[in-house]
């Protein structure tokens, strides 16, 4: 098997845990708020294009759902399990 001259030898258990923890928290925050945004966008687009509700009704419902989602997710910590 060929060895790479520029490869770094891995030492199990020597990664700084703070770097791993902050990356994990950042990714989970991104997924949490991204999921809320996508769900809200799906609700707005569905109401706008697939019902007779229209744009402004869809927008109002979308803003209400977004506000409720922010209120509900604001207290949830990414690393709390």
N, CA, C and O atoms as a MOPAC input file, in Angstrom:
PM7 MOZYME 1SCF
protein

 N      0.84100 1    -1.16100 1     0.00000 1
 C      0.00000 1     0.00000 1     0.00000 1
 C      0.89700 1     1.23800 1     0.00000 1
 O      1.87000 1     1.29900 1     0.75100 1
 N      0.58300 1     2.18700 1    -0.80900 1
 C      1.41600 1     3.37700 1    -0.96100 1
 C      1.19800 1     4.33400 1     0.20700 1
 O      0.06900 1     4.55700 1     0.64500 1
 N      2.28600 1     4.88600 1     0.69600 1
 C      2.23500 1     5.88600 1     1.75800 1
 C      2.27700 1     7.27600 1     1.14400 1
 O      3.03700 1     7.51500 1     0.20500 1
 N      1.47800 1     8.18900 1     1.65800 1
 C      1.49800 1     9.57100 1     1.19200 1
 C      2.48700 1    10.35500 1     2.04300 1
 O      2.45200 1    10.28100 1     3.27200 1
 N      3.35900 1    11.09700 1     1.39500 1
 C      4.38000 1    11.85200 1     2.11300 1
 C      3.77500 1    12.98800 1     2.92700 1
 O      4.34400 1    13.38700 1     3.94300 1
 N      2.63200 1    13.51300 1     2.49900 1
 C      2.02700 1    14.64900 1     3.18300 1
 C      0.92800 1    14.25300 1     4.16300 1
 O      0.28400 1    15.12600 1     4.74500 1
 N      0.70200 1    12.96300 1     4.35400 1
 C     -0.36200 1    12.54300 1     5.26700 1
 C      0.08800 1    12.70000 1     6.71600 1
 O      1.26600 1    12.55300 1     7.04200 1
 N     -0.86900 1    12.99900 1     7.56400 1
 C     -0.60100 1    13.17600 1     8.98100 1
 C     -1.02000 1    11.90300 1     9.70500 1
 O     -2.11300 1    11.38400 1     9.48000 1
 N     -0.16800 1    11.41500 1    10.55500 1
 C     -0.48100 1    10.20800 1    11.29700 1
 C     -1.54800 1    10.51600 1    12.33200 1
 O     -1.43700 1    11.48400 1    13.08400 1
 N     -2.58000 1     9.68700 1    12.36500 1
 C     -3.69200 1     9.89700 1    13.29000 1
 C     -3.38100 1     9.23200 1    14.62300 1
 O     -2.94700 1     8.08100 1    14.67000 1
 N     -3.60600 1     9.96000 1    15.69300 1
 C     -3.45600 1     9.41800 1    17.04200 1
 C     -4.81500 1     9.43500 1    17.70500 1
 O     -5.37000 1    10.49800 1    17.98400 1
 N     -5.34700 1     8.25300 1    17.95500 1
 C     -6.68100 1     8.12300 1    18.53200 1
 C     -6.74600 1     8.80400 1    19.90200 1
 O     -5.90700 1     8.55800 1    20.76900 1
 N     -7.75500 1     9.66600 1    20.08400 1
 C     -7.98400 1    10.31700 1    21.35400 1
 C     -7.21200 1    11.60300 1    21.56300 1
 O     -7.19600 1    12.12900 1    22.67600 1
 N     -6.57100 1    12.12700 1    20.52900 1
 C     -5.77100 1    13.33100 1    20.68100 1
 C     -6.39200 1    14.56200 1    20.03100 1
 O     -5.73800 1    15.60100 1    19.93600 1
 N     -7.63800 1    14.46700 1    19.58300 1
 C     -8.29800 1    15.62800 1    19.00200 1
 C     -8.81900 1    16.53000 1    20.12100 1
 O     -9.39000 1    16.03400 1    21.09200 1
 N     -8.63400 1    17.83500 1    20.00300 1
 C     -9.18300 1    18.72100 1    21.03200 1
 C    -10.71000 1    18.64300 1    21.04300 1
 O    -11.35600 1    18.90800 1    20.02900 1
 N    -11.27600 1    18.28500 1    22.17300 1
 C    -12.71500 1    18.06000 1    22.26300 1
 C    -13.49900 1    19.35500 1    22.05100 1
 O    -14.65000 1    19.29900 1    21.61800 1
 N    -12.91700 1    20.51200 1    22.34100 1
 C    -13.61600 1    21.78700 1    22.15300 1
 C    -13.90000 1    22.02600 1    20.67500 1
 O    -14.96500 1    22.53300 1    20.32500 1
 N    -12.95700 1    21.66700 1    19.80400 1
 C    -13.17100 1    21.85600 1    18.37100 1
 C    -14.29400 1    20.95900 1    17.87200 1
 O    -15.13800 1    21.39300 1    17.08900 1
 N    -14.30600 1    19.72100 1    18.31900 1
 C    -15.34600 1    18.79500 1    17.90300 1
 C    -16.70100 1    19.22700 1    18.45500 1
 O    -17.70600 1    19.16200 1    17.74700 1
 N    -16.73700 1    19.66100 1    19.68800 1
 C    -17.98600 1    20.07100 1    20.31400 1
 C    -18.56500 1    21.31900 1    19.64100 1
 O    -19.76900 1    21.38600 1    19.39300 1
 N    -17.72100 1    22.29800 1    19.34700 1
 C    -18.23400 1    23.51700 1    18.71400 1
 C    -18.70800 1    23.24800 1    17.29100 1
 O    -19.67500 1    23.86000 1    16.83700 1
 N    -18.04500 1    22.34500 1    16.58800 1
 C    -18.49700 1    21.97800 1    15.24300 1
 C    -19.84600 1    21.27500 1    15.30600 1
 O    -20.73600 1    21.55700 1    14.50400 1
 N    -19.99500 1    20.36700 1    16.25200 1
 C    -21.25700 1    19.64500 1    16.41600 1
 C    -22.40100 1    20.60800 1    16.72200 1
 O    -23.47000 1    20.52000 1    16.11800 1
 N    -22.17700 1    21.52000 1    17.65600 1
 C    -23.21900 1    22.47800 1    18.03400 1
 C    -23.57700 1    23.36800 1    16.84200 1
 O    -24.75200 1    23.65100 1    16.61000 1
 N    -22.57400 1    23.80500 1    16.09400 1
 C    -22.83600 1    24.65100 1    14.93100 1
 C    -23.65000 1    23.94600 1    13.86000 1
 O    -24.57600 1    24.52700 1    13.29500 1
 N    -23.30900 1    22.69500 1    13.58000 1
 C    -24.04400 1    21.92400 1    12.56500 1
 C    -25.47400 1    21.66400 1    13.02100 1
 O    -26.40400 1    21.75600 1    12.22000 1
 N    -25.65900 1    21.34100 1    14.29300 1
 C    -27.01000 1    21.08100 1    14.78200 1
 C    -27.86600 1    22.33900 1    14.77400 1
 O    -29.06400 1    22.27000 1    14.49900 1
 N    -27.26500 1    23.48500 1    15.07200 1
 C    -27.99900 1    24.75600 1    14.98000 1
 C    -28.40200 1    25.04100 1    13.53600 1
 O    -29.52300 1    25.47300 1    13.26700 1
 N    -27.47400 1    24.79300 1    12.60900 1
 C    -27.76800 1    24.99300 1    11.19000 1
 C    -28.92100 1    24.10100 1    10.74100 1
 O    -29.82300 1    24.56300 1    10.04200 1
 N    -28.90000 1    22.83600 1    11.13400 1
 C    -29.97200 1    21.92200 1    10.75600 1
 C    -31.29500 1    22.31600 1    11.39900 1
 O    -32.34200 1    22.24100 1    10.75600 1
 N    -31.26000 1    22.73300 1    12.65500 1
 C    -32.48300 1    23.10000 1    13.37000 1
 C    -33.17100 1    24.28400 1    12.69900 1
 O    -34.36000 1    24.22000 1    12.38600 1
 N    -32.42400 1    25.36600 1    12.47700 1
 C    -33.02700 1    26.56100 1    11.88500 1
 C    -33.28800 1    26.36800 1    10.39700 1
 O    -34.23600 1    26.93900 1     9.85800 1
 N    -32.46800 1    25.57700 1     9.73200 1
 C    -32.70300 1    25.28300 1     8.31600 1
 C    -33.97800 1    24.47700 1     8.11300 1
 O    -34.72800 1    24.72300 1     7.16900 1
 N    -34.22200 1    23.52000 1     8.99500 1
 C    -35.44700 1    22.71900 1     8.90500 1
 C    -36.68000 1    23.58000 1     9.11800 1
 O    -37.69200 1    23.40700 1     8.43900 1
 N    -36.59300 1    24.50800 1    10.06300 1
 C    -37.72100 1    25.43100 1    10.27600 1
 C    -37.95200 1    26.29300 1     9.04400 1
 O    -39.09600 1    26.49800 1     8.63800 1
 N    -36.89300 1    26.79200 1     8.45300 1
 C    -37.02700 1    27.62400 1     7.25400 1
 C    -37.62500 1    26.87300 1     6.07600 1
 O    -38.48800 1    27.39700 1     5.37100 1
 N    -37.16600 1    25.64900 1     5.86400 1
 C    -37.69100 1    24.84800 1     4.75300 1
 C    -39.15700 1    24.49800 1     4.99600 1
 O    -39.97200 1    24.57500 1     4.07700 1
 N    -39.49800 1    24.11400 1     6.22500 1
 C    -40.89300 1    23.78500 1     6.53000 1
 C    -41.79400 1    24.99900 1     6.34000 1
 O    -42.89600 1    24.87800 1     5.80500 1
 N    -41.33400 1    26.15800 1     6.77200 1
 C    -42.13200 1    27.37300 1     6.60600 1
 C    -42.28900 1    27.72000 1     5.12800 1
 O    -43.37000 1    28.12200 1     4.69800 1
 N    -41.22800 1    27.56800 1     4.35700 1
 C    -41.30700 1    27.83600 1     2.92200 1
 C    -42.28400 1    26.88500 1     2.22800 1
 O    -43.03600 1    27.30200 1     1.34700 1
 N    -42.27500 1    25.62500 1     2.61700 1
 C    -43.21300 1    24.65100 1     2.03900 1
 C    -44.64900 1    25.02700 1     2.37800 1
 O    -45.53200 1    24.92800 1     1.52600 1
 N    -44.89000 1    25.45500 1     3.60700 1
 C    -46.24600 1    25.86600 1     3.99600 1
 C    -46.70100 1    27.07600 1     3.18300 1
 O    -47.82000 1    27.09500 1     2.67100 1
 N    -45.84200 1    28.07800 1     3.06400 1
 C    -46.20600 1    29.29000 1     2.31200 1
 C    -46.45900 1    28.95600 1     0.84500 1
 O    -47.46200 1    29.38800 1     0.27700 1
 N    -45.56900 1    28.19700 1     0.23300 1
 C    -45.72600 1    27.86800 1    -1.19300 1
 C    -46.97100 1    27.00700 1    -1.43400 1
 O    -47.66800 1    27.18200 1    -2.43400 1
 N    -47.24300 1    26.08300 1    -0.51900 1
 C    -48.43600 1    25.24500 1    -0.66700 1
 C    -49.70200 1    26.08200 1    -0.56800 1
 O    -50.61100 1    25.93700 1    -1.38600 1
 N    -49.76500 1    26.95700 1     0.42800 1
 C    -50.96000 1    27.79900 1     0.56300 1
 C    -51.09800 1    28.76900 1    -0.59800 1
 O    -52.21200 1    29.05000 1    -1.04100 1
 N    -49.98900 1    29.27900 1    -1.09200 1
 C    -50.02700 1    30.26500 1    -2.16600 1
 C    -50.45900 1    29.64400 1    -3.49100 1
 O    -51.31000 1    30.19300 1    -4.18900 1
 N    -49.87500 1    28.50600 1    -3.83400 1
 C    -50.11000 1    27.93900 1    -5.16700 1
 C    -51.15900 1    26.83100 1    -5.22300 1
 O    -51.71300 1    26.57700 1    -6.29300 1
 N    -51.44600 1    26.16700 1    -4.11400 1
 C    -52.33200 1    25.00300 1    -4.16400 1
 C    -53.68700 1    25.21900 1    -3.50800 1
 O    -54.50800 1    24.30200 1    -3.46100 1
 N    -53.92400 1    26.40700 1    -3.00800 1
 C    -55.22400 1    26.71200 1    -2.41400 1
 C    -55.68500 1    28.07300 1    -2.92500 1
 O    -54.88200 1    28.83500 1    -3.46200 1
 N    -56.93000 1    28.37600 1    -2.76800 1
 C    -57.40500 1    29.70400 1    -3.18100 1
 C    -57.08900 1    30.79300 1    -2.15100 1
 O    -57.61400 1    31.90100 1    -2.26300 1
 N    -56.26300 1    30.51500 1    -1.17200 1
 C    -55.96700 1    31.47900 1    -0.11100 1
 C    -55.26500 1    32.71500 1    -0.65200 1
 O    -55.56500 1    33.82800 1    -0.22100 1
 N    -54.34000 1    32.54500 1    -1.58300 1
 C    -53.63500 1    33.68200 1    -2.14200 1
 C    -52.33500 1    33.98600 1    -1.42200 1
 O    -51.99300 1    33.36100 1    -0.41800 1
 N    -51.61400 1    34.97100 1    -1.96700 1
 C    -50.28200 1    35.29600 1    -1.47600 1
 C    -50.29500 1    35.87400 1    -0.07000 1
 O    -49.53600 1    35.41900 1     0.78600 1
 N    -51.13000 1    36.85700 1     0.18600 1
 C    -51.09400 1    37.54000 1     1.48200 1
 C    -51.53900 1    36.63200 1     2.62100 1
 O    -50.96800 1    36.69000 1     3.71000 1
 N    -52.52300 1    35.81200 1     2.39600 1
 C    -52.93700 1    34.85500 1     3.42300 1
 C    -51.82200 1    33.85700 1     3.69600 1
 O    -51.54300 1    33.53000 1     4.84900 1
 N    -51.18700 1    33.37400 1     2.63500 1
 C    -50.06500 1    32.44900 1     2.80200 1
 C    -48.92200 1    33.11300 1     3.55500 1
 O    -48.28300 1    32.49000 1     4.40300 1
 N    -48.67100 1    34.37200 1     3.24400 1
 C    -47.60500 1    35.10100 1     3.91700 1
 C    -47.89900 1    35.27800 1     5.40800 1
 O    -47.01200 1    35.10500 1     6.24300 1
 N    -49.12900 1    35.61600 1     5.73400 1
 C    -49.50900 1    35.79200 1     7.13700 1
 C    -49.39700 1    34.47100 1     7.89200 1
 O    -48.85200 1    34.42800 1     8.99500 1
 N    -49.90600 1    33.40500 1     7.30500 1
 C    -49.80400 1    32.09100 1     7.95200 1
 C    -48.33800 1    31.68600 1     8.09100 1
 O    -47.94300 1    31.14000 1     9.12200 1
 N    -47.53500 1    31.94600 1     7.07000 1
 C    -46.11200 1    31.62900 1     7.13500 1
 C    -45.39800 1    32.39400 1     8.23500 1
 O    -44.54600 1    31.83400 1     8.92400 1
 N    -45.73300 1    33.65800 1     8.40700 1
 C    -45.12200 1    34.44700 1     9.47700 1
 C    -45.54600 1    33.95200 1    10.85500 1
 O    -44.74800 1    33.95100 1    11.79200 1
 N    -46.79300 1    33.53500 1    10.97400 1
 C    -47.27400 1    32.99100 1    12.25200 1
 C    -46.54900 1    31.68100 1    12.57000 1
 O    -46.09200 1    31.47500 1    13.69400 1
 N    -46.44800 1    30.80800 1    11.57900 1
 C    -45.74700 1    29.53500 1    11.77700 1
 C    -44.27700 1    29.77300 1    12.10200 1
 O    -43.71200 1    29.08900 1    12.95500 1
 N    -43.65800 1    30.73500 1    11.43200 1
 C    -42.26700 1    31.06100 1    11.69800 1
 C    -42.08700 1    31.58000 1    13.12600 1
 O    -41.14700 1    31.19000 1    13.81700 1
 N    -42.98300 1    32.45200 1    13.56000 1
 C    -42.90100 1    32.98800 1    14.92300 1
 C    -43.08000 1    31.88100 1    15.96100 1
 O    -42.35300 1    31.83600 1    16.95300 1
 N    -44.03800 1    30.99500 1    15.73600 1
 C    -44.23100 1    29.87200 1    16.65600 1
 C    -43.02500 1    28.93900 1    16.65700 1
 O    -42.63000 1    28.43400 1    17.70800 1
 N    -42.44100 1    28.70900 1    15.48900 1
 C    -41.25900 1    27.86200 1    15.40200 1
 C    -40.06600 1    28.45900 1    16.11400 1
 O    -39.33400 1    27.75100 1    16.80600 1
 N    -39.86100 1    29.76200 1    15.94800 1
 C    -38.75500 1    30.43300 1    16.63800 1
 C    -38.98700 1    30.37800 1    18.13900 1
 O    -38.05200 1    30.12200 1    18.89700 1
 N    -40.21200 1    30.61400 1    18.58000 1
 C    -40.53600 1    30.55400 1    20.00300 1
 C    -40.29600 1    29.15000 1    20.55300 1
 O    -39.77200 1    28.98600 1    21.65500 1
 N    -40.68000 1    28.14800 1    19.78200 1
 C    -40.52200 1    26.76200 1    20.24500 1
 C    -39.08600 1    26.26300 1    20.20700 1
 O    -38.67200 1    25.50400 1    21.08400 1
 N    -38.32900 1    26.67400 1    19.21600 1
 C    -36.95800 1    26.18100 1    19.06900 1
 C    -35.92600 1    27.03000 1    19.79200 1
 O    -34.79000 1    26.59100 1    19.96900 1
 N    -36.28100 1    28.19800 1    20.20100 1
 C    -35.32200 1    29.09500 1    20.83300 1
 C    -34.72800 1    28.50500 1    22.09500 1
 O    -33.53900 1    28.68900 1    22.35400 1
 N    -35.51600 1    27.80600 1    22.88300 1
 C    -35.03900 1    27.24200 1    24.14000 1
 C    -34.36700 1    25.89500 1    24.00100 1
 O    -33.78100 1    25.40800 1    24.96800 1
 N    -34.43000 1    25.27300 1    22.83000 1
 C    -33.85200 1    23.95200 1    22.64100 1
 C    -32.35600 1    24.11400 1    22.36600 1
 O    -31.96200 1    24.77900 1    21.40800 1
 N    -31.53000 1    23.50100 1    23.21500 1
 C    -30.08300 1    23.55800 1    23.03300 1
 C    -29.64700 1    22.38600 1    22.15900 1
 O    -30.19000 1    21.28700 1    22.26500 1
 N    -28.67400 1    22.62600 1    21.30700 1
 C    -28.23400 1    21.60000 1    20.35300 1
 C    -27.58600 1    20.41100 1    21.05100 1
 O    -27.79000 1    19.27500 1    20.62100 1
 N    -26.82400 1    20.62600 1    22.09600 1
 C    -26.11300 1    19.53300 1    22.74200 1
 C    -26.87000 1    18.90700 1    23.90200 1
 O    -26.35300 1    17.98900 1    24.54000 1
 N    -28.07600 1    19.37200 1    24.19600 1
 C    -28.84000 1    18.85400 1    25.33000 1
 C    -29.56800 1    17.57300 1    24.93400 1
 O    -30.52500 1    17.59800 1    24.15900 1
 N    -29.09300 1    16.44900 1    25.48400 1
 C    -29.76700 1    15.17700 1    25.22800 1
 C    -29.55000 1    14.22400 1    26.36500 1
 O    -30.04300 1    13.09700 1    26.32900 1

